[in-house]
Amino acid sequence: MKRMKSGKRPRVAISLELNWGYKRHMEVYAGCQKYADEAGWDCSINPAAEFMLEKGRPYDGIIARASIPMAAAARKAGVPLVNVWVNSPTKGLPSVFADFEACGVMAAEHLMARGFRRFAYLGFMRDLDSLAQGNGFRNKVRDSGYPCTVLRVSRNCDDGKARSWETFVTALERWIDSWELPIGVLVTQDLFCRFLIDICRAKGLHVSQDVAIVGTHNETEICNAPEPSLTSIDLGFGQVGYRAAAMLDRLMAGLPVSKEPEMVPPAELVSRQSTDVFATNDPLVARALRFIAENGHRSIQVKHVAAAVATTRRTLERRFNESMGRSIAGEITRLRIERAKRRMVETDASMKSVAIEAGFRTADHFGKVFTRIEGISPSQFREAHQKAFPARE
């Protein structure tokens, strides 16, 4: 916005518990720092900014996962503070949060579009972000007339203590046993998707044919390996940081900001193998879908799918159309396009490599098919989805 009246560069502290190593914390920091660079701030990481204030070395502003001591120190020093921690115990601060309720709605829409009609949500007890996400998910599917079962567990169930872990696993096993398959599941964190997948596999369930899973936060190292890779929602934490810095800029300039938290909508749902399927009650079509999901990146044709499920091409095509409302060839192409999208967004691989790994004959063939289906070229898609931040307002 502008520099301080004295001409000095504003001194801004960022206190985000970066030592935890969470991707979302690093993305908030990246968003803050991007705005700081554009605005000409002297911006630094300080995990103990409240102690600096108490020692008389004040900042002009702070962006933080605000604790009660930090909020009190900032208030006493008269230093503007913007909070980015939805579960902060201190209330009434200017705040910018990811919109977890909208995240829940996005997951529900994705799973319903995949043909699922039974749903489940795995979340944490008491956490406001998990409660909002679960409400958004459950309300969306129930408003559409579908059932949703919910399990909430302790955030500390994976703290390394045997009793906590055994309690968690037992609760998951009982919950899974109560499901009617196929089912679409939203999970509050990507790591907990891996816990869920392990137990589903131990019970002989297939992900994504029996259980389609959507995670949260798009932690790419967790999502991409091992198989199945995880569909997950990128909550746009880079934008949370950027908008928090913009809010702090207004406060440092003496301008008013809303008393209500600013909510940042999810950036996108990144589709991967854990939802690469359409639910169906036809067992023959279900087996065909599983074969396509596992082999669609190879040079398979409709005849190969029919042979894999031991039926005639004509029978399979008829039942596939009746159950899914589209052709077998169309499903193969859809999965190849989804695989290509992931590669384009998550890697810098050449278009030729993307095309071949997704199962297309050539890069030219891939480009034509992609443009026909998506309405934009592969390069335009990559450019649009690899941008972390839009232009500054």
N, C-alpha and C positions, 0 to 999 in steps of 0.2 A: 504493500500500500504506500508507505512512505517511511523515511527514516525519522529518528527522534529530532526534536526541534534543535537540539544542540549540534546536530550534524553527525553525532556518533552512531555507529552501527548498533542497533538493538542487541542486547545480550539475552539469549534465550536458552533455557535449560530443557533437555529432553530426558525424562526419567521413565523408562518403559520396561525395566527388568529384562534387559536384553541378554543377560547372562543365562536365562532359561533356555535360550536357543530356539524358541518357537518362531516359525515362519511368520505368523501373524504379527508378532512384536517387531520383527525386522522390517516387515512391509509398512507398518505404521511409521517406523523410524525413517524409512526411505521416503515416504510421502511428506513427512515433516521437513526433512532435509531438502527435498526438491523445492518446496515453497520457500524455505529459508534462503536457498541459493538465488532464487528469482527475486526475493525481496531485499537481499543484501544484509541479512542478519549475521551476527556472530553467534553461531548455534553450536552447542556442545552437549555431549552425553554426560549426565551427572545422576547416578542412581541415588544420591543422598542430597538432593537439592535443598531440602528443608533445613539441613544443618548449615549449609552455606548461607541461607537467609538468616539464621539465628546468629551467625558470626559476623553479621554486618556486611556481607559481600553480596548484595542483592542482584538478582537478575531483573530484566525488564519484563519477562514473561516466562511461563513454564507450561510445557505440555507433558502430561504424566498419566500413568495409572495411579490415580490419586488416592493416597492413604489418608486417614484422619490426621496424623501429625503433619503431613505435607500441606493439607488444606488449611490447617490452623496456622502454620508458619507463613503461608502465602497471604492469608487474610490479615495477619498481624503486620506483615511488612508492606501491605498494600500492593502486592504484585499479582497481576492477572494470571489465573491458572485455568487451563482447559483440560478436562478429564476425558480419557478415552477408554476407561475401564467400566464396563456396564455393571459389574458386580462390586464396584467400590462401595465400602461401608459409609462413605460420606455422601451426603445428598445436597442437592441444590446448586451444584457447580455448573458453569457452562460446559456442555459436553457434546461429543460427537461419537456415535456408536454405529456399528454394523447392524443392519436391520435383520435380526434373526427371525422375526415372524415372517417376513417376506421370503427368507431362506426356506422356511418350512413349507410355505405355499409353493415355491419353485420346485421343491423336491416332490411334493404331491402331484403337481401337474406333470412332471416328467414321468413318474411311475404310472399314473393313470393313462398317459399317452402310450405307454408300453403295454397297455392292456390289462394291468393289474386291477383287481377289484377287492382285494383284502390287504390290509396295511398294518404296520407296526412301527413304533417309535422307541428307540433306546436313548435315554437322556440321563442327566444328572439330577440329583435331589437339590432343591433350593436355589441353584444357580439361575439368575434371572435370564441369561441368554438362552439356556436350555429350556426353561419354562416357556419363553416367548416362541422359540422355534417349534417346540412340541405343540403349542396351541395353534400356531399357524398351519402346521401339517395336519393335525387331527381335525381342526375345523374345516379345512378344505376338503378332505376326503369324506367327512361326515355330511357336509353340505351337499356333496355329490351322491349321497346315499350309500356309502360304503363303510364297513366296520374298521375300527382301528384299535389295536391293543397297545398299551404303553407300559414300559418298564423303566423305572428310575433307580439308579444305583448311586452309591457313594463315589464322589470324585477320587477318593483315595484308595479305591479297591485294588489298584495296581501298584501300591506303595512298597511291595516287596515282602509284606507280612503274610505268612501262610494262611492265617485265619481269614483275613480280608479277601484274599484271592479265592479261597475255597467257597466263601459265602457268595462271592460274585459269580463264580462258575456254576454253582448249584442253582442260583436264581436264573441265570441264562438258560441252563438246560431245561428247567421246569417251564420257562416261558416258551422256548422253542417247541417243546412237546405239546403245548396248547394251540399251536398254530394250525390253521387250515391252509394247505398249499394250493396253488402258488401264492406267494406273498411278497409285497414290496416293503422294504424297511429303510427308514431314515435313521442314521446314527449321528450323535452329537459331535463326535470327533473321529478323524480318520483312523487313529490307532485302535480305537474300540471296534472299528469295522474288522480289523484283523483278528481280534479276539473272537468276534462273532463268527467269522468265516471258519476259524479253526474248529469251533464247536459244531457248526453246521456240517462240516466235512466228516467229523467224527460220528455224526448221526446219519451219514450217508446222503446228505442233501447236496444238491448241485447249485452252485452259484454261477450263473444267474437264472438257470431254468426253474428251479424250485423257489429260490430266494434271491430276489434282486435287491442290491444294497446301494444306498447313496450315503456317502460320508460328508463331512463338513470340514472346511478350511483348506482343502486342496493342498495338503502337505505332499509335494510331489515325490519325495523319496519313499514315503509310506505308500502312496497311491500306485506308483508305477511298477513296483516289484515287491514280492513275487506275484505270479499269476494266481487268481485273476486280478488284473489291475482294477483300481477302485474309481468308480464314478464319484465325483466330489464337487461341492459347491465352493467356488472362490468368492469369498465374502467382500472382496474389495477393500482390504485393510490399507492398501496404499492410498486409496482415496480418503479413508478415515483420517490418516495422518495429514494428508494434504489439506483437507477441510478443517481439521483441528487447528492447523497453523493459520489458515485464513481467518478462522474465528478469533484466534489470539491476536492477530494483526489488528482486527477491528477493536478489540478490547484495549490494546496498547495505545490505539489512537483516540481512546475515550468515546468510542461509538457503542451504542447498545447492541446486545445480541439477544436472541430468543431465550426465554426461561426454560423452554422445552428442549430436550436433547435433539440435535440434528441427526437424522437417521440416514445412513448411506445404504442404498439398495445393493443386493448381491451383484457382483460383476458378471458372473456366468456360471452355468453348470457345465462342468467338463465331463463329458460322457466317456466312460471306459468299459472294460469287459464286464464289470459287475452288474451292469444293466443292459448289456448287449443282447437283448432278447425281447420277444413279445409274448406275453402270457397267453396260454391257450389250454382249454380243457380236453382237446383232442390228443390222445397219447401218441398217435402216429406223427402228427404235426409237431408235437413237443420234441420228439426224437430228431425230426428233421431240423428244427431250429437249433437244437444242441449241436448237431453235426456242422451246420453252417457257421455257428458262433465259433467253433473250434477250428474250422478249416477254411473260412471265408477268405483269408489272406492268400490261400493257395489258388492254383488254376483249376478250381472246381467248376463244374457245370451242373445243370439240373439233373442230368442222368446219373451223376455221381452221388447226388443227394438221395435219389430214389433207390439206388443200389445199397447205400449205407443203411437205409431203414427197411430194406427187403420188401419193396413193393414196386408196382409199375409206375412209370412216370405219369401216366394219365390219372391213375388213382390219387397219387400224391398231389398233383397239380389241382385236381378238383377239391380235395379236402383242405388243401392249403388256402385256396381262394375262399372257400366257405368259412374257414376259421379266422383267417387273417385279413381277408378283403384285399389281397394283393398277390402277386405272383412270387414264385420261388426265386426267379432271377432278380426280381425287384428287391427281395430281402438280402440276397447276396451282395447286390450293389450298395444297398443301404449300409451294411456293416463295413464294406470296404471304404465307403466315404467317411464313416465315423472313425475308422482306424487312421485314415489319412489326415483327418482334422487334428487328431491327437498328436500325430507326428509333426505336423506343421506348426502347431502352437508350442509344443514342448521341446522341440529340437530345431537346429539350424540345418537339418539334412536337405540335400538338394531335392528339387521336385522330381527328378528321375528316381532318386532313392525312395522318396515318399510313395511314388506311384507303384514301384515294383514291390515294396514291402507290404503295401495294402492289397496287392493281388491284381493290379491293372497291368495290361500288356506293355504299354509304353507311357511316357509322360504326356505325350500328345493325346492319347486316348483318355487318360485320367483327366486332363484339363477340359476336354470337351464334355465328358460325363459330369464332372463336378460343376461346371458352369451351367449346364442344362438343369441340374437339380437344385443347386444353391442360388442361382441367379447372379453370382459373382465369380470371378476367376480364383483359382487357388492362391495366387500371389496376393490378391486383394483381401482374401480371407485371412491369410497369415499376417499381413500388415495390420489389419484391424484388431486382431485378437492378441497380438504380441505387445500392444501398447499398454503400458501400466497406468498412464495418466492422460487425461484429455488436456486440451489447451487450458491455460490458466484463465479464470474468469476476470 
